[in-house]
Amino acid sequence: MTTDTDGVAASRPERPVRLAVRQSGVDAELAELARAEPGSLGHPGETLVALPPLLHICAYLEDELIGHVGLVLSAVRHGIETDDVAGLGHLLVSSRHRGHGIGGILVHAAIALAGDWDVRGILGFCEPDLVPFYERFGFTPAGPGVTVGQPGGRTAPLPASLTSVWRPLGPPALAVLGSFELLGLPF
């Protein structure tokens, strides 16, 4: 096992994986990775406008981008309360490198970074069959009735092809398990 300069342990049996946190400059690499993985970013028939990541956490094997997750800063309204949250999105690992814990390393790194922000939790959107993956990291399904902000001040329901997952951070941790509105673009 190796440790990169950020202190995050990462390994593959033969070669070390390096993590890098960037604010920009990964669009071309991410587009290339997504092209190699059909259906990896976005969903057929999805018409929502999405927010690009504020931070990119990238996993590299030598000079090749093999995994990515993005973080944004957003807010949710649940009932009469409004709270800041971190948004976890664009998680993608090359199919050639799945099964080696790279997705988990990326999620752990995102949780650690979000823990440094003044937020009450981390919110993500995923396909329903990926909920068990996120549950391994303390996420729970947030519930039905989720709406997301869109341009022009309108809101839209979360597409049926997606499930929202929530992980509280604290203290005080926030429990968002019912319906809520994401006050801004999804991620």
C-alpha positions in Angstrom: 0.0 0.0 0.0 1.3 3.5 -0.8 0.4 6.9 0.6 0.3 10.0 -1.6 1.3 13.5 -0.5 -2.2 14.2 0.8 -1.9 11.2 3.2 -4.6 9.2 1.6 -3.8 5.5 1.3 -4.3 4.0 -2.1 -3.0 1.0 -3.9 -3.5 -1.6 -6.6 -1.7 -4.9 -6.4 1.0 -3.8 -9.0 1.1 0.0 -9.1 0.2 2.8 -6.7 -2.8 5.1 -7.4 -2.1 8.8 -6.9 -4.9 11.2 -5.8 -5.0 14.9 -6.8 -7.4 17.6 -5.8 -8.0 20.3 -8.4 -10.3 23.2 -8.9 -10.0 23.2 -12.6 -8.1 21.8 -15.6 -9.6 18.3 -15.7 -12.4 18.8 -18.2 -10.6 17.2 -21.1 -9.4 14.2 -19.1 -12.8 13.7 -17.5 -14.5 13.9 -20.9 -12.1 11.3 -22.3 -12.8 9.0 -19.3 -16.5 9.5 -19.7 -16.4 8.8 -23.4 -14.8 5.4 -22.6 -17.6 4.6 -20.2 -21.0 4.9 -22.1 -23.8 6.3 -19.9 -21.4 7.1 -17.1 -22.2 10.8 -16.8 -25.8 11.8 -17.3 -28.7 9.5 -17.9 -30.8 8.9 -21.1 -33.7 11.3 -21.4 -32.4 13.4 -18.5 -33.1 17.1 -19.1 -31.8 18.7 -15.9 -29.1 21.3 -16.0 -26.3 20.2 -13.6 -23.7 22.2 -11.6 -20.0 21.5 -12.5 -17.8 20.5 -9.6 -16.1 23.1 -7.4 -13.4 20.6 -6.5 -12.3 17.6 -8.5 -10.7 14.6 -6.7 -8.9 12.6 -9.4 -7.3 9.1 -9.2 -4.4 8.6 -11.5 -2.5 5.4 -12.4 0.8 6.8 -13.6 -0.4 9.7 -15.9 -3.9 8.2 -16.7 -7.0 9.5 -15.1 -8.8 6.3 -13.9 -11.3 7.8 -11.4 -13.0 11.0 -10.5 -15.5 12.5 -8.0 -16.6 16.1 -7.7 -17.7 18.2 -4.8 -19.9 21.3 -4.8 -21.2 23.6 -2.1 -25.0 23.8 -2.1 -28.0 24.1 0.2 -31.2 22.2 0.9 -34.6 23.2 2.2 -36.4 20.6 4.3 -39.6 21.8 5.9 -38.9 25.4 7.1 -35.1 24.8 7.6 -32.4 25.6 5.2 -28.9 24.2 5.6 -25.6 24.2 3.6 -24.5 20.8 2.3 -21.7 19.4 0.2 -22.8 17.8 -3.0 -21.0 14.6 -4.2 -21.2 14.0 -7.9 -19.6 12.7 -11.1 -18.2 9.6 -9.4 -16.7 7.6 -12.2 -14.1 4.8 -12.2 -12.7 3.3 -15.4 -14.3 -0.1 -16.0 -10.7 -1.5 -16.4 -9.9 -0.5 -12.8 -13.1 -1.3 -11.0 -13.0 -3.8 -8.1 -9.8 -2.4 -6.6 -11.3 0.0 -4.2 -10.7 3.1 -6.2 -14.3 4.4 -6.0 -14.2 3.9 -2.2 -10.9 5.8 -2.0 -12.4 8.7 -3.9 -15.6 8.7 -1.7 -13.5 8.6 1.5 -11.4 11.6 0.2 -14.5 13.5 -0.7 -16.0 12.9 2.8 -12.7 14.1 4.4 -12.6 17.3 2.3 -16.3 18.0 2.9 -15.7 17.6 6.7 -13.5 20.7 6.5 -16.4 22.8 5.1 -19.0 24.3 7.3 -21.8 22.0 6.1 -24.2 19.7 7.9 -23.9 16.8 5.5 -23.1 15.4 2.1 -25.8 14.8 -0.6 -25.4 12.7 -3.7 -27.5 11.4 -6.5 -27.0 7.9 -7.9 -28.8 5.1 -9.8 -30.8 3.0 -7.4 -28.6 -0.1 -7.8 -25.6 1.9 -6.5 -27.3 2.7 -3.1 -25.5 -0.3 -1.4 -22.1 1.1 -2.5 -22.8 4.4 -0.9 -24.3 2.8 2.3 -20.8 1.3 2.9 -19.6 4.9 3.5 -22.4 5.9 5.9 -24.9 7.2 3.3 -28.6 6.4 3.5 -31.4 7.0 0.9 -32.9 10.4 1.5 -36.4 9.6 0.5 -38.8 10.4 -2.3 -40.2 13.8 -3.1 -36.9 15.5 -4.0 -36.9 18.6 -6.1 -33.9 20.4 -7.6 -33.3 23.9 -8.7 -33.1 24.8 -12.4 -32.3 27.9 -14.4 -34.8 30.7 -14.3 -35.7 30.0 -10.6 -37.9 27.0 -11.4 -37.7 23.6 -9.7 -37.9 20.1 -11.2 -38.5 16.7 -9.6 -35.5 14.4 -9.4 -35.6 12.0 -12.4 -37.0 8.6 -11.6 -33.7 7.1 -12.8 -31.9 8.7 -9.7 -32.0 8.2 -6.0 -30.7 10.7 -3.5 -28.3 9.5 -0.8 -27.4 11.5 2.3 -24.5 11.3 4.9 -24.7 13.6 7.9 -21.7 15.5 9.1 -21.6 17.1 12.4 -22.0 18.1 15.0 -24.8 19.0 14.9 -25.6 16.4 12.2 -28.6 17.0 10.0 -31.0 14.2 9.2 -32.5 14.6 5.7 -34.5 11.5 5.2 -37.8 12.8 3.8 -38.5 15.1 0.9 -36.4 18.2 0.4 -35.6 20.8 -2.2 -32.0 21.3 -3.4 -31.7 25.1 -3.6 -29.6 25.2 -6.8 -28.6 23.0 -9.7 -28.0 19.3 -9.1 -24.4 17.9 -9.4 
